Amino acid sequence: MNTCCIETPIGYAKIVGNEDGIVSVSIVDKSENISEIIPEILLDCVTQLKAYFNNKLTTFNLKLNPEGTEFQKKVWKQLKKIPFGKTISYLDLAKELGNPKTIRAVANANAKNPLWIIVPCHRVIGSNGSLTGYAGGLHRKQWLLNHESKHKQQTLF
């Protein structure tokens, strides 16, 4: 397993992966040592994360290999469909997955998302518009939503 740590505007990102894909991207408050040399297998992930933070990328295109239950993977796959700059409620996400009664299980799977930003769990909010929980802290969730909302592409009409 290859690991690196990079600095982002909202903390340090620890990236873990191998030839099967990116296993996790997590946010940590304290650097575990900024990586001077990025393992080649993680280079594309680092490049895309930097482009995201520099307003040059809105959709990630990476080989992913997160560990989780089948249900969690189903939720994470659905999260990837939420467009840049948009939000969805936990209830609507549960409905999209076919069963509004699974809202708590959906929220739990969302909280266990191991691919910070790449699988955009920060785009899921409460039905009343509240930010609710976020593993990286609500201040980071707010920052990410602000980052995405101010860089939405403007339409001509």
N, C-alpha and C positions, 0 to 999 in steps of 0.2 A: 504494500500500500504506500502510495506517495502522498506527501503532505507539504503544504506551504502556507505561509501566512503573509497577507498583504494588508496595507493600510487603506481604509476607505474613509469617506467624509463622516461616517457615523460609527466608526470603530474599526477593529481589525477583523478581517475575514480569514478564517481557517478553512482551507480547501483540502479535501481528501479524495483520492481516486486512484484508479489503476486502468489497465488496458480495457476493462469492461465498462468503464465510464466513471463519471463523477459520483461518488458515494455520498458526500456531504459537503455543504458549505455552511459554516456556522459563524455567528458573530460573537466576538469575545471583547470584553472591555480592555483587556491588557494584552499587549503583544506577547506572543510566545517566542519572539525573535522574528523580525521581519525577514523574509527569505530574500537573500541576495541572489540566489540562483533558483530559478523556478524549474521543477522537473518538467521535461518536455511533455509528458502526458497531461500536465495541468496547465500548460501554457495557453491553450485556447480559452479555457475557463477564465484565467486571469485577464487575458486580453478583452474578453467580452464583458467581464465585470467592470473593468476600467472604462470601457466604451459606454456602458450603461450610466455610470456616474458622471461621465463627461458629456452626457446628452447626445450620444451618437448611436445608441442602440436601444431599441424598444422591445425586441424579441430575442431571446437566447436560442441558440442552435448548438446544443451540446449533446453528446452521448451521456445519458444519465443511468445510474445504477443504484438507486436508493434502496436501503433495506427497510422492509415493512411488511405488514399483512396485506393480503389481497385487497381488503376493503380500503386500507390506507392508500395503497397504490392507485386504486380507482379514484379516490378523492383527489390525490395529487395530480392525476392525469386531468381531471376536470378543472383544477386550479389553473393549469397551464393554458386553458381556453379563455380565461378572463383577460380581456384586452388591456393593453397599457393605458393607464390613465382612467380606467373604469373601476368601479367597486361592485360587489355583490353581497347580499346578506347571507348569513349562515343558513337561514331558512330557504332562501332561493337556491342556494347551492344544494341543499338536501333534496329539494324538489327536482332540480336538474338531474340528480342522481337517481330519481325515481321514487323517493319515499320521504315526505316531509317529517315523518315520525323519527327519522334517523338524525335529526338536527344535532343532538348531543354527540353522537358517534362521529358525525361529520366535523363538528368543532374539535373533538379530541384528535381526530386524524390530522386536522389542520395544524393543531398545536405541535404535533410530532413530526411535521414536515422537516426533513433533514437538509433541504436544499434552499436555504435562505435566498431570497430575491429571485433566483432562477425559476423556482416553482412559487409563484407570487401569492403566498398566503396572506401577505400584508394587504391585499386587495379585498379581503373578506371583512365585513363590518356587521354590527348588530342591525336588526330590522329597523330600529329607531334612528339609525345613522351614527350611533356611538362606535368608538374604536374598539371597544371590548379588549380582550387579552391579546398579547403578542409576546412570543417567547423572547424576542430581542428587546422588549421594552416598548411601551406605548409611545415614548418620544421618538424612537426610530420608526415605528409604524407611521406616525404623523409626518416625519421627515420624508419617508419614501412616497407617501401619497401626495404630499406637496410637490416633491420633485417630479413626479409623473404628471400631475395635473397642470403644472405651469409649462410643460413642454409638449402638450398635446398639439398635434398638427392642426393649424387653422384651415377652415374650408373657405372657398371663394364665394359660396352662396349661403 
